[in-house]
Amino acid sequence: MSKPSLTNELTRLYELLEKGAITHEEYEEHKALLLNQARGASSQNDSYSSSPAQAKPAGEVPQIIINQSSSVAASASATAVAKNGGCLKSILAAIGFLVVIGIILKACSNDEKTVSSKSASEPAAQIVANTVNQEATQENIQAVLQSAKQENAAANDEINTLWTNMDVDVRNHLKPQQLAWNRQKKKQCQSNQYSTPEQNQIEHLNCETSLTHTRISELEILQNQLYAEVKEAKLQKVRQEANDSLEVLQATWDSIPEPIKDQLSTNFKNWTKSADNECDSAKPADTQVQTDINRYICRIKLVKAKTKELEGYKI
């Protein structure tokens, strides 16, 4: 078997260093070992040369030393490879761990910047959003207020039309009740429960509109229910007033001196017929009771005028 030379061993050792199988310190340690072994072998060769009787075959000792050196180097190299392989894995794992930590830290830093930026921008965005919401709310309130005003005005027009077109006698009968209802409506619809005048006004208008619609329905029922009752009472009243006015006329006529009554007698009789014809020929009303009321009112008016005329002839 050929003997590996020192140069080959050193070259091989350097290749292991270049490949990273051994460290620089291990390389220096093994290199020193090889050099020391080489120097020891050279010294032994010199002593063998000076004592030929004790000399051994020149190749035996160096071969053993070289083999041991090769074995030790190979073993050390294998151990170094295994050891450094494990270390390399650990180092790579550590490097990977550090890289992951770095990525996490960077991500956290970016998140913090994002959160910080978001936190800084949130107040401004919130202010803008609040302003927009307030403007929208104000617009909605104004729209609702305008609608409430229109509905209230329509309800008032409806009840006023009903009240104006209502029979005058029924209306006069209901007038005290209607005035009381108006006062109660204003009192009931007072509103201060909201924070803004607009909202309170809306509540006030809606309340009045609702009560007005209810009152319209009540008045429509009342005018039908009360018509006959009110008209009968009115008829009795004007009939009595007509009778009273005739009595006054007759008393006035009786108080006139006889010579003057004789002169006025024909005129008075003609007036009586004319008054009856005028009142009886008046245009009939929608109902008989109203027609009778109108006739009595007509007589009262004419009788009072004639009574005033005759009073001028009294002494």
Secondary structure as GFF3:
##gff-version 3
##sequence-region A 1 315
A	DSSP	alpha_helix	6	19	.	.	.	ID=ss1
A	DSSP	alpha_helix	24	50	.	.	.	ID=ss2
A	DSSP	three_ten_helix	52	54	.	.	.	ID=ss3
A	DSSP	alpha_helix	60	165	.	.	.	ID=ss4
A	DSSP	alpha_helix	168	188	.	.	.	ID=ss5
A	DSSP	alpha_helix	197	254	.	.	.	ID=ss6
A	DSSP	alpha_helix	258	280	.	.	.	ID=ss7
A	DSSP	alpha_helix	288	310	.	.	.	ID=ss8
A	DSSP	three_ten_helix	311	313	.	.	.	ID=ss9
###
